[in-house]
Each structure stands twice: as structure tokens, then as C-alpha cells.
Amino acid sequence: MNTTVQTASKPKATLPGPDINEVSKPYWDALKKGKLTFQHCRKCGNNWLPARGECPKCLEADWAWHDASGKAKLISWVVFHRAFHPAFEDRLPYNVTVVELAEGPRMITNIVIEDAEKLVIDQPLTFMPAEEQGHGIARFRPV
Amino acid sequence: MGENLSGKAVIAGIGATRFGALPGRTTISMNVEAIRKALNDAGIEKDVVDALYVKCPTSRFEMMYGQKIAEAIGLQPRIGGVWDSGGSSNVIMISQAIMAIEAGQCEIAVVTFADNPKTGSAASYSQPRGDDALYGWFAVLSSYAMIARRHMGELGTPREALGAVAVAARRHGAQNPNAQLRKPLALDEYMDMPPMVAPFCRDDCTLVSDGAAAVVVMSTERARKMGVPKPVPVLGFGFGQTSWDVTQRPDMTSTQAKVAGETALKMAGLKPKDMDVAQIYDCFTITALMTLEDYGFAKKGQIADFVKGGNIEIGGELPMNTSGGLLSETGMPGMQLIHEGVRQMRGEAALQVKGAKHCIISDQGGVMHTHAALILGQ
């Protein structure tokens, strides 16, 4: 029923890709190798995603990419029964989910699960590398 | 702490186009029609207007759009331009106009908005969110649905509470001859609707509408001197902002509408229980529920009890969105709520709340990013 693990079957239905720039490139390169990373501020210890040039807490630009443990919890999710892009027409229904990594950063993802209506707020999840349109992406599955 | 501006200024006139599909109309043309009608309603000539505040059309941003409107109405304002904080802009611009008037920077302001996403492009509502198109993360409504699911999961809010907002809006809109959607909705019908982006169905979502609406703002004293026939005093206003995107927002179940509401109520010297009628931004049903909670009409997590059984419908404790709101009257971002608040305070609303003395109005923008509250009196 849920087909989020499939890739787009219509080659013409190209999704807009991520904005890969000098700051975000290491994130997408790591995902391509199946590794989930986040930014860590060396000044104040803050961890965050998505990629930014400066720490949104202390505003310093002294940070490094760290590997995530892959542990996360479910913050909230929605289930699309309507496609807003042709690439998703044959995947309905599919879920889009906000998760919080054990290290703190939050991100958008998909949960690999048969029926997304069975998900529960705050339930534990674990990282599952995936690929979409030639980009590495981070999906999660229930623990 | 500056001087309290409660009651110092009035909304002197309101004017709007028809709502719905207005093919062939530019946003400039619609703005001019709304301004012309608002000036007529206030009984003043355009030449006395010296401030022009404009919310840019959501569907198409344009450089110097405020000056294009000024040119179209042949006006050389002292102060004005475009303000962009999404759907909270209209209440904020009215408040900014009042502050500018009190600071002696202008005397009579026009605040206006127009857009044509229904016959033009509604693409701005369905675009992918940020970098996350690869995950299928599309459309404005999905972010609101994300917040709704968290509210339901964390606080136990039932879908019936979302439904109560839609049912009230649709009941009221059905009796508004100018409403775009005049088909009442029963709670059973709502509960049986198929999901669109679960937990939302179609009837949780704003209409997409063409149209324009404008107001005239001036000091209470000036309105008296000019013999403005039906001035409505502004008793309070307040703002609050959450700049984190939905995915990053540490607390998804409350908003800065709390700060906006508290500030406006304090300025007016009033409490939530003093409000006889409310016009609450209902772009999506969850928005109205959370704003009511944040304004203090119900404790967090107890909004379902407050909205059930017709309590927010005409005849209830707090009739809300008495002309239909964004769910039934028009999807316009907020100015229609201000107009209905003005009609309620004048005692001339189609669904008039008898003896209503105070009305609280909320506007919000983005995905509950920016909030503004306005309190009108008599």
C-alpha cells in the first residue's frame, strides 16, 4: 500500500533537486554514501540541520559535520492522498514525517511502513539510507 | 513604555470587490475598486489620504507594488509601501498606520490588499517546501496538517474539533450573500470526507479566491471633525512571531498568537470573556483552534470542549467568523475578517450578534509564523 521505497517511475516527472552549495555539499555527499550527518557548533555545542553557514544559536561560523547515530523519534506526520507533483501520482498514499534526531536536529523524511496511520507521536525510529533521483536521502523505519 | 493608543484611532471605512472568480481583473484594478468603495464608505475624498499601506498579492510579488497602487489612484502619499509578513500583514499595517498617525507622520491612511490566485496562478500554494521535494513535501496545507497531527497526538484533540470550525464557518457563510461557498456542512458529512493530506480533508482548507478589500484609518478626533458616519474604534492590537519553519519549531502545539492576543487585550484593558464575537484566521481549521487556545478562550488541549455543540456558531458563547471566514466567505488572507468585525461593531452584519460591543480579530501568516491581533469596539 505504501510505496515510499520505490523510486519515481516516470523519468519525465523530474522533482526539483536540493540546493547543493558549498555549505550543504558535504551533507548530500555523505547521504550518497549512506551516512546521515549534521552540523555541530564548536563554539556553543549546538547541533542543527538543514545546512547553514552560521550557527543559528550563537551565530558563529565555527562548525563541523558529525555523523548521526541514526536514532530518532517521530514528531509528526502527514499522509498525502493527493499528488502535488506527477512524480508522486503512482505512490499515493505516501507519508511525509518530521523526526528529531537523538542529537537534536529535526528534519523532513518518510517512514518506511505499510500503513502510516498506525504511527504514534514520539515513537522511536531508526535511519535507513535511500536513493531518490540520483540523490542520497534519509528515510527512517520504526524500531 | 509609550502612550496607550487604545481608542485613539478608528476604522473609518471599508470597501471590497466581489469574492470568488473575477476573470480578467488585475490586482491593481481590484485594489482601486476596494479603495474607491472604502473612501465612499468613510464619506471622504481621496485627496485627504496621505498614507497607503499595501499587502502584495500572495500569488505574485512585484517590486514597488505600493507605488503602482498609489499611481493607479493618483495619490502622492507621505508614507507607505508594501508590508510582507504573509496573512498577518493587514492587521499589522492597520496598526502601523495608527502608530504613524499618532507620531504625526500622516493623518489618513488607506490599507489595501488584492490577489487573483483563482483565475490566475495558485502555484504559490502547492510548491515544494524548501529542499525536501525528494521526500514529497509539497504544499502549504501539508505544513498545517503536520501541526494538526501533532496537536491531535500530543493533546488528544479529536477530528471533531477541527470539524466544528468548518461547520461554523460554512453555516455562517451560507447566510452571507457575498460568500464564495454558500453550502452548509454537517459534522457527519465532515467526518465522512476522504482525506486529502491526512489528517486534513478538503473542508479543512481555505478557499482560493480572487478579490480585494481595503480600509480607511484615521484618528478618532479627525473622524469626528470630518463627520465620518460609522467610525469603529480600534481598542487594541498586538503581534508575535515564530520564525522557525514547521520542521524546526521546538513547540508545534502553541503559537505566538499568545503574545499577540495578550498584548492586544492588555492595550484594550479587556479579557477574553469580554469578547462578544470573534473573527479568527481560519486558513485551515487547526489554525483557528490553536489561536482560540492561545488567546485564552480555552486551556491548551481543551479546545475541543470549547468549540463543540455550536458554541462558536451564532447563538453560542463566542460566535466566530460570522461571515464565513477563509473557509466559506473568501480565501483572502485576513482583510475580510476585519471587515466583518467592523460590520459587527456597527450593528449591520448579515448575521449580527445582538448587542456585541467587542470583537477580537486574528490574522496570521506563513505557517503560523506571524501573528497579529486586533480588538474593535464601539
HADDOCK unambig.tbl for C-alpha pairs under 7 A between the chains (distance, minus, plus):
assign (segid A and resid 15 and name CA) (segid B and resid 133 and name CA) 6.44 0.50 0.50
assign (segid A and resid 15 and name CA) (segid B and resid 134 and name CA) 6.55 0.50 0.50
assign (segid A and resid 16 and name CA) (segid B and resid 133 and name CA) 6.22 0.50 0.50
assign (segid A and resid 17 and name CA) (segid B and resid 133 and name CA) 6.98 0.50 0.50
assign (segid A and resid 17 and name CA) (segid B and resid 134 and name CA) 6.87 0.50 0.50
assign (segid A and resid 18 and name CA) (segid B and resid 131 and name CA) 4.72 0.50 0.50
assign (segid A and resid 18 and name CA) (segid B and resid 132 and name CA) 7.00 0.50 0.50
assign (segid A and resid 19 and name CA) (segid B and resid 131 and name CA) 6.47 0.50 0.50
assign (segid A and resid 75 and name CA) (segid B and resid 150 and name CA) 6.98 0.50 0.50
assign (segid A and resid 76 and name CA) (segid B and resid 146 and name CA) 5.89 0.50 0.50
assign (segid A and resid 76 and name CA) (segid B and resid 149 and name CA) 6.14 0.50 0.50
assign (segid A and resid 76 and name CA) (segid B and resid 150 and name CA) 5.26 0.50 0.50
assign (segid A and resid 77 and name CA) (segid B and resid 146 and name CA) 5.60 0.50 0.50
assign (segid A and resid 77 and name CA) (segid B and resid 149 and name CA) 6.63 0.50 0.50
assign (segid A and resid 78 and name CA) (segid B and resid 142 and name CA) 7.00 0.50 0.50
assign (segid A and resid 78 and name CA) (segid B and resid 145 and name CA) 6.42 0.50 0.50
assign (segid A and resid 78 and name CA) (segid B and resid 146 and name CA) 5.68 0.50 0.50
assign (segid A and resid 78 and name CA) (segid B and resid 197 and name CA) 6.25 0.50 0.50
assign (segid A and resid 78 and name CA) (segid B and resid 198 and name CA) 5.42 0.50 0.50
assign (segid A and resid 78 and name CA) (segid B and resid 199 and name CA) 6.63 0.50 0.50
assign (segid A and resid 79 and name CA) (segid B and resid 197 and name CA) 5.35 0.50 0.50
assign (segid A and resid 79 and name CA) (segid B and resid 198 and name CA) 4.91 0.50 0.50
assign (segid A and resid 80 and name CA) (segid B and resid 196 and name CA) 6.39 0.50 0.50
assign (segid A and resid 80 and name CA) (segid B and resid 197 and name CA) 4.41 0.50 0.50
assign (segid A and resid 80 and name CA) (segid B and resid 198 and name CA) 6.45 0.50 0.50
assign (segid A and resid 81 and name CA) (segid B and resid 195 and name CA) 6.50 0.50 0.50
assign (segid A and resid 81 and name CA) (segid B and resid 196 and name CA) 5.03 0.50 0.50
assign (segid A and resid 81 and name CA) (segid B and resid 197 and name CA) 5.66 0.50 0.50
assign (segid A and resid 82 and name CA) (segid B and resid 196 and name CA) 5.77 0.50 0.50
assign (segid A and resid 82 and name CA) (segid B and resid 197 and name CA) 6.79 0.50 0.50
assign (segid A and resid 84 and name CA) (segid B and resid 126 and name CA) 6.41 0.50 0.50
assign (segid A and resid 84 and name CA) (segid B and resid 138 and name CA) 6.35 0.50 0.50
assign (segid A and resid 96 and name CA) (segid B and resid 135 and name CA) 6.72 0.50 0.50
assign (segid A and resid 96 and name CA) (segid B and resid 136 and name CA) 6.81 0.50 0.50
assign (segid A and resid 96 and name CA) (segid B and resid 137 and name CA) 6.33 0.50 0.50
assign (segid A and resid 98 and name CA) (segid B and resid 247 and name CA) 5.99 0.50 0.50
assign (segid A and resid 106 and name CA) (segid B and resid 247 and name CA) 6.39 0.50 0.50
assign (segid A and resid 106 and name CA) (segid B and resid 248 and name CA) 5.80 0.50 0.50
assign (segid A and resid 107 and name CA) (segid B and resid 247 and name CA) 6.15 0.50 0.50
assign (segid A and resid 108 and name CA) (segid B and resid 132 and name CA) 6.86 0.50 0.50
assign (segid A and resid 108 and name CA) (segid B and resid 247 and name CA) 6.64 0.50 0.50
assign (segid A and resid 109 and name CA) (segid B and resid 135 and name CA) 6.06 0.50 0.50
assign (segid A and resid 110 and name CA) (segid B and resid 135 and name CA) 6.36 0.50 0.50
assign (segid A and resid 121 and name CA) (segid B and resid 153 and name CA) 5.77 0.50 0.50
assign (segid A and resid 121 and name CA) (segid B and resid 154 and name CA) 6.98 0.50 0.50
assign (segid A and resid 132 and name CA) (segid B and resid 134 and name CA) 6.43 0.50 0.50
